[in-house]
Amino acid sequence: MKALLIVTASMIAGVAHAEAPETTKDLQCMVAYSYHLGTTEDVAAKASLAVGLFYYQGRIEGREPGLDFPPAFKRELYGMSDEAIDAAMTRCVAAVQARSQQMQAIAKDVEADAARP
């Protein structure tokens, strides 16, 4: 019995923090953005990629402020193939663009409200 408890305690101690599925997806987005940041020399592209990277970092920190970030990021990084990185980039860019369009629509609404007498 004591041996079973020791094994169980060892297993529990070795288990990493389990993130919410959304956090895992956001970590994958950060991996994709980081990868592309490291492979481009285009200054404008780097700036755009940095915005996406920080967007997903903020989502993660807002959702799971206590997340031990470095091992979680590394786990996703080392677990993703080139194809998975490309797929994540496609998904993540589309999500950032959708959020950007939403924010632009809100800005137009606010401007219209401000223009009313």
PyMOL commands that set and color helices and strands:
alter all, ss='L'
color gray80, all
select helices_A, chain A and resi 2-14+21-39+43-63+69-79+82-115
alter helices_A, ss='H'
color red, helices_A
deselect
rebuild
show_as cartoon
